Amino acid sequence: MKHHLKHLLSQNLSIIWKTYSNNFNKQKLRDYLICEHFAYPLNIPINIDDESIVKELRIFAQHCHKEYLYDYKGTCFIEPKYGYIITQQLFLVECSFAYYHLVNSKPLQNL
């Protein structure tokens, strides 16, 4: 029961933190953007006769790789497990880790 309560509290804190950081990520972070690049690196010609393999490779071809370059001069922290950037005001910069949407544990528990 204690472990379940701790897990539930951690999840709620992550949601609150993400909501708190959302405005910064959507509006303020743009002020520091130098360049961005989007590409579909897996969308290549497939010369395989097996249709099931081609079908699966086409799913991966939909993956958009995103790169950003920011010049943020403020004090910040680097979360040790995934490399998330966290500003001094505790805004979580989600795009500092390219696959943040795949991470089950948010950086809160790693700090």
LOLUM-755020 format. One record per residue: x, y negated, z negated of N, C-alpha, C in turn; chain; residue number from 1. Coordinates in Angstrom, 3 decimals, always signed. Each point is the difference from the previous one (the first is absolute). Layout:
REM LOLUM-755020
[atom [X,Y,Z],[X,Y,Z],[X,Y,Z],"A",NUM]
...
***
This chain:
REM LOLUM-755020
[atom [+0.824,+1.195,+0.000],[-0.824,-1.195,+0.000],[+0.872,-1.265,+0.000],"A",1]
[atom [+1.058,+0.010,-0.816],[+0.887,-1.161,-0.085],[+0.685,-0.259,+1.343],"A",2]
[atom [+0.447,+1.078,+0.664],[+0.655,-0.137,+1.307],[-0.987,-0.543,+1.037],"A",3]
[atom [-1.241,+0.483,-0.038],[-1.033,-0.470,+0.934],[-0.267,-1.488,-0.208],"A",4]
[atom [-0.082,-0.432,-1.243],[-0.242,-1.408,-0.304],[+1.166,-0.870,+0.463],"A",5]
[atom [+1.221,+0.470,-0.213],[+1.189,-0.730,+0.442],[+0.018,-0.127,+1.524],"A",6]
[atom [-0.347,+1.078,+0.699],[-0.044,-0.015,+1.460],[-1.072,-0.968,+0.494],"A",7]
[atom [-1.166,+0.021,-0.626],[-1.096,-0.901,+0.376],[+0.391,-1.456,-0.226],"A",8]
[atom [+0.647,-0.292,-1.115],[+0.458,-1.355,-0.292],[+1.041,-0.455,+1.019],"A",9]
[atom [+0.909,+0.889,+0.358],[+1.024,-0.330,+0.991],[-0.628,-0.304,+1.351],"A",10]
[atom [-0.994,+0.789,+0.406],[-0.699,-0.242,+1.266],[-0.693,-1.354,-0.008],"A",11]
[atom [-0.675,-0.321,-1.086],[-0.707,-1.283,-0.091],[+0.967,-1.175,+0.013],"A",12]
[atom [+1.123,+0.128,-0.684],[+1.005,-1.059,+0.022],[+0.562,-0.192,+1.401],"A",13]
[atom [+0.195,+1.101,+0.732],[+0.486,-0.104,+1.377],[-0.995,-0.731,+0.882],"A",14]
[atom [-1.282,+0.276,-0.180],[-1.040,-0.678,+0.783],[-0.026,-1.485,-0.334],"A",15]
[atom [+0.076,-0.331,-1.270],[+0.010,-1.407,-0.430],[+1.231,-0.705,+0.559],"A",16]
[atom [+1.152,+0.661,-0.063],[+1.247,-0.593,+0.499],[-0.075,-0.220,+1.504],"A",17]
[atom [-0.550,+0.976,+0.732],[-0.122,-0.135,+1.442],[-0.941,-1.161,+0.341],"A",18]
[atom [-1.089,-0.124,-0.715],[-0.942,-1.103,+0.218],[+0.670,-1.338,-0.306],"A",19]
[atom [+0.747,-0.057,-1.081],[+0.734,-1.207,-0.391],[+0.998,-0.402,+1.083],"A",20]
[atom [+0.659,+0.984,+0.616],[+1.028,-0.254,+1.004],[-0.568,-0.226,+1.396],"A",21]
[atom [-1.248,+0.336,+0.205],[-0.602,-0.021,+1.328],[+0.075,-1.381,+0.663],"A",22]
[atom [-0.337,-1.053,-0.700],[+0.025,-1.351,+0.563],[+1.421,-0.386,+0.418],"A",23]
[atom [+0.965,+0.321,-0.830],[+1.393,-0.295,+0.326],[+0.415,+0.730,+1.275],"A",24]
[atom [-0.350,+1.290,+0.099],[+0.383,+0.803,+1.159],[-0.678,-0.473,+1.282],"A",25]
[atom [-1.224,-0.479,-0.086],[-0.740,-0.396,+1.199],[+0.262,-1.434,+0.440],"A",26]
[atom [+0.354,-0.903,-0.922],[+0.129,-1.407,+0.367],[+1.373,-0.582,-0.301],"A",27]
[atom [+0.446,+0.065,-1.194],[+1.234,-0.671,-0.413],[+1.250,+0.642,+0.598],"A",28]
[atom [-0.008,+1.299,+0.162],[+1.176,+0.692,+0.513],[+0.337,-0.452,+1.419],"A",29]
[atom [-1.009,-0.433,+0.753],[+0.218,-0.495,+1.371],[+0.984,-1.171,+0.044],"A",30]
[atom [+0.037,-0.781,-1.073],[+0.910,-1.150,-0.052],[+1.469,+0.431,+0.080],"A",31]
[atom [+0.295,+1.229,-0.361],[+1.377,+0.489,-0.033],[+0.330,+0.904,+1.186],"A",32]
[atom [-0.969,+0.239,+0.882],[+0.194,+0.909,+1.129],[+0.916,-0.608,+1.055],"A",33]
[atom [+1.047,+0.732,+0.371],[+0.916,-0.432,+1.047],[-0.375,+0.684,+1.316],"A",34]
[atom [-0.215,+1.312,-0.029],[-0.444,+0.703,+1.205],[-0.678,+1.306,-0.389],"A",35]
[atom [-0.783,+0.514,+0.926],[-0.641,+1.293,-0.202],[-0.004,+0.759,+1.321],"A",36]
[atom [-0.016,+1.304,-0.107],[+0.060,+0.846,+1.189],[-0.909,+1.211,-0.214],"A",37]
[atom [-0.813,+0.308,+1.005],[-0.875,+1.159,-0.037],[+0.303,+0.874,+1.211],"A",38]
[atom [+0.026,+1.300,-0.190],[+0.279,+0.901,+1.121],[-0.624,+1.371,-0.270],"A",39]
[atom [-0.152,+0.761,+1.051],[-0.488,+1.373,-0.073],[+1.124,+0.922,+0.481],"A",40]
[atom [+0.978,+0.272,-0.861],[+1.194,+0.726,+0.433],[-0.256,+1.459,+0.380],"A",41]
[atom [-1.093,+0.575,-0.449],[-0.280,+1.405,+0.298],[-0.902,+0.176,+1.220],"A",42]
[atom [-0.376,-1.103,+0.632],[-0.843,+0.056,+1.180],[+0.890,+0.152,+1.242],"A",43]
[atom [+0.443,+1.218,+0.211],[+0.928,+0.304,+1.093],[-0.635,+1.065,+0.899],"A",44]
[atom [+0.482,+0.135,+1.234],[-0.520,+1.053,+0.876],[+0.249,+1.383,-0.605],"A",45]
[atom [-1.002,+0.865,+0.106],[+0.110,+1.351,-0.562],[-0.104,+1.006,+1.138],"A",46]
[atom [+1.054,+0.744,+0.204],[+0.036,+1.005,+1.068],[-0.021,+1.402,-0.604],"A",47]
[atom [-1.114,+0.328,-0.646],[-0.170,+1.311,-0.627],[-1.301,+0.595,+0.538],"A",48]
[atom [+0.010,+1.291,+0.265],[-1.186,+0.650,+0.557],[-1.041,+0.364,-1.060],"A",49]
[atom [+0.411,+0.115,-1.240],[-0.924,+0.399,-1.073],[-0.865,-1.195,-0.412],"A",50]
[atom [-1.279,+0.065,+0.333],[-0.917,-1.118,-0.247],[-0.175,-0.301,-1.490],"A",51]
[atom [+0.065,+1.017,-0.852],[-0.156,-0.238,-1.437],[+1.163,-0.834,-0.557],"A",52]
[atom [+1.209,+0.245,+0.500],[+1.160,-0.791,-0.422],[-0.118,-1.424,+0.530],"A",53]
[atom [-0.408,-0.133,+1.248],[-0.167,-1.328,+0.591],[-1.040,-0.796,-0.792],"A",54]
[atom [-1.085,+0.656,-0.393],[-1.054,-0.665,-0.781],[+0.559,-0.535,-1.323],"A",55]
[atom [+0.776,+0.811,-0.695],[+0.584,-0.428,-1.281],[+1.009,-1.136,+0.200],"A",56]
[atom [+0.802,+0.080,+1.034],[+0.972,-1.061,+0.272],[-0.694,-1.315,+0.356],"A",57]
[atom [-1.142,+0.079,+0.649],[-0.772,-1.214,+0.323],[-0.517,-0.681,-1.266],"A",58]
[atom [-0.300,+0.785,-1.024],[-0.411,-0.586,-1.284],[+1.149,-0.834,-0.575],"A",59]
[atom [+1.213,+0.546,+0.027],[+1.166,-0.734,-0.500],[+0.324,-1.206,+0.873],"A",60]
[atom [-0.352,+0.058,+1.269],[+0.272,-1.111,+0.914],[-0.789,-1.243,-0.374],"A",61]
[atom [-1.073,+0.167,-0.781],[-0.821,-1.134,-0.437],[+0.640,-0.766,-1.158],"A",62]
[atom [+1.086,+0.521,-0.540],[+0.668,-0.642,-1.137],[+0.693,-1.285,+0.442],"A",63]
[atom [-0.389,-1.089,-0.617],[+0.614,-1.296,+0.304],[+1.071,-0.297,-1.047],"A",64]
[atom [+1.228,-0.130,+0.449],[+1.096,-0.357,-0.899],[+0.068,-1.527,-0.079],"A",65]
[atom [+0.026,-0.528,-1.228],[+0.004,-1.447,-0.202],[+1.277,-0.409,-0.735],"A",66]
[atom [+0.609,-1.051,+0.485],[+1.193,-0.556,-0.645],[-0.229,-1.483,-0.257],"A",67]
[atom [+0.453,-0.463,-1.153],[-0.134,-1.404,-0.377],[+1.338,-0.490,-0.526],"A",68]
[atom [+0.285,-1.261,+0.229],[+1.181,-0.628,-0.585],[-0.459,-1.276,-0.686],"A",69]
[atom [+0.216,-0.050,-1.314],[-0.391,-1.152,-0.799],[+1.230,-0.641,-0.613],"A",70]
[atom [-0.080,-1.294,-0.243],[+1.048,-0.718,-0.713],[-0.638,-0.580,-1.252],"A",71]
[atom [-0.055,+0.820,-1.047],[-0.594,-0.410,-1.269],[+1.125,-0.364,-0.953],"A",72]
[atom [+0.075,-1.255,-0.387],[+1.126,-0.469,-0.811],[-0.280,+0.010,-1.499],"A",73]
[atom [-1.225,+0.340,-0.387],[-0.343,+0.027,-1.415],[+0.576,+1.221,-0.700],"A",74]
[atom [-0.013,-0.043,-1.314],[+0.443,+1.140,-0.791],[-0.957,+1.162,+0.219],"A",75]
[atom [+0.549,+1.181,+0.169],[-0.852,+1.170,+0.165],[+0.695,+1.227,-0.585],"A",76]
[atom [-0.755,+1.066,-0.115],[+0.481,+1.257,-0.556],[-0.177,+1.083,+1.053],"A",77]
[atom [+0.852,+1.004,-0.033],[-0.128,+1.138,+0.899],[-0.373,+1.217,-0.841],"A",78]
[atom [-1.164,+0.573,+0.292],[-0.477,+1.187,-0.709],[+0.909,+1.168,+0.386],"A",79]
[atom [+0.481,+0.776,-0.967],[+1.072,+0.960,+0.262],[-0.372,+1.245,+0.801],"A",80]
[atom [-1.242,+0.436,-0.001],[-0.337,+1.268,+0.660],[-0.228,-0.157,+1.501],"A",81]
[atom [-0.767,-1.020,+0.412],[-0.340,-0.170,+1.410],[+0.597,-1.255,+0.630],"A",82]
[atom [+0.513,-0.910,-0.799],[+0.589,-1.218,+0.526],[-0.996,-1.125,+0.224],"A",83]
[atom [-1.159,+0.072,-0.645],[-0.956,-1.101,+0.088],[+0.642,-1.284,-0.514],"A",84]
[atom [-0.376,-1.123,+0.591],[+0.427,-1.302,-0.488],[-1.125,-0.564,-0.865],"A",85]
[atom [+0.362,-0.518,-1.150],[-0.957,-0.594,-0.924],[+0.517,-1.389,-0.348],"A",86]
[atom [-0.824,-1.018,+0.249],[+0.431,-1.372,-0.247],[+0.035,-0.281,-1.500],"A",87]
[atom [+0.589,-1.109,-0.355],[+0.083,-0.382,-1.412],[-1.394,-0.213,-0.599],"A",88]
[atom [-0.967,-0.389,+0.828],[-1.377,-0.168,-0.468],[-0.746,+1.334,-0.004],"A",89]
[atom [+0.726,+1.097,+0.240],[-0.498,+1.373,+0.011],[-0.942,+0.306,+1.156],"A",90]
[atom [+0.186,-0.685,+1.131],[-0.719,+0.385,+1.214],[+0.725,+1.197,+0.603],"A",91]
[atom [-0.746,+1.031,+0.333],[+0.546,+1.176,+0.650],[-0.008,-0.244,+1.501],"A",92]
[atom [+1.177,-0.001,+0.631],[+0.103,-0.199,+1.450],[-0.128,+1.380,+0.644],"A",93]
[atom [-1.215,+0.336,+0.432],[-0.259,+1.357,+0.485],[+0.806,+0.360,+1.237],"A",94]
[atom [+0.190,-0.926,+0.924],[+0.705,+0.351,+1.234],[+1.505,+0.146,-0.217],"A",95]
[atom [+0.467,-0.153,-1.251],[+1.421,+0.238,-0.256],[+0.319,+1.491,+0.062],"A",96]
[atom [-1.021,+0.827,-0.043],[+0.154,+1.445,+0.182],[-0.905,+0.395,+1.156],"A",97]
[atom [+0.578,+0.479,+1.098],[-0.738,+0.198,+1.246],[-1.185,+0.956,-0.126],"A",98]
[atom [+0.071,+0.970,-0.874],[-1.066,+0.995,-0.094],[-0.717,-0.080,-1.351],"A",99]
[atom [-0.257,-1.223,-0.449],[-0.620,-0.184,-1.310],[-1.352,+0.700,-0.120],"A",100]
[atom [-0.729,+0.115,+1.111],[-1.314,+0.630,-0.041],[+0.081,+1.510,-0.234],"A",101]
[atom [+1.163,+0.614,+0.125],[+0.179,+1.426,-0.227],[+0.457,+0.321,-1.419],"A",102]
[atom [+0.318,-1.013,-0.779],[+0.540,+0.216,-1.340],[-1.143,+0.156,-0.993],"A",103]
[atom [+0.018,+1.120,-0.735],[-1.030,+0.232,-1.015],[+0.243,-0.825,-1.249],"A",104]
[atom [+1.252,-0.105,-0.420],[+0.312,-0.750,-1.214],[+0.493,-1.387,+0.391],"A",105]
[atom [-0.700,-0.989,-0.435],[+0.423,-1.365,+0.285],[+1.187,-0.344,-0.901],"A",106]
[atom [+0.756,-1.026,+0.337],[+1.245,-0.297,-0.718],[-0.177,-0.365,-1.464],"A",107]
[atom [-1.216,-0.258,-0.431],[-0.236,-0.389,-1.386],[+0.599,+1.024,-0.965],"A",108]
[atom [-0.184,+1.288,+0.266],[+0.488,+1.004,-0.928],[+1.490,+0.243,+0.121],"A",109]
[atom [+0.648,-0.532,+1.032],[+1.431,+0.196,+0.171],[+0.833,-1.139,-0.574],"A",110]
[atom [-0.651,-1.073,-0.397],[+0.748,-1.145,-0.517],[+0.461,+0.221,-1.422],"A",111]
***
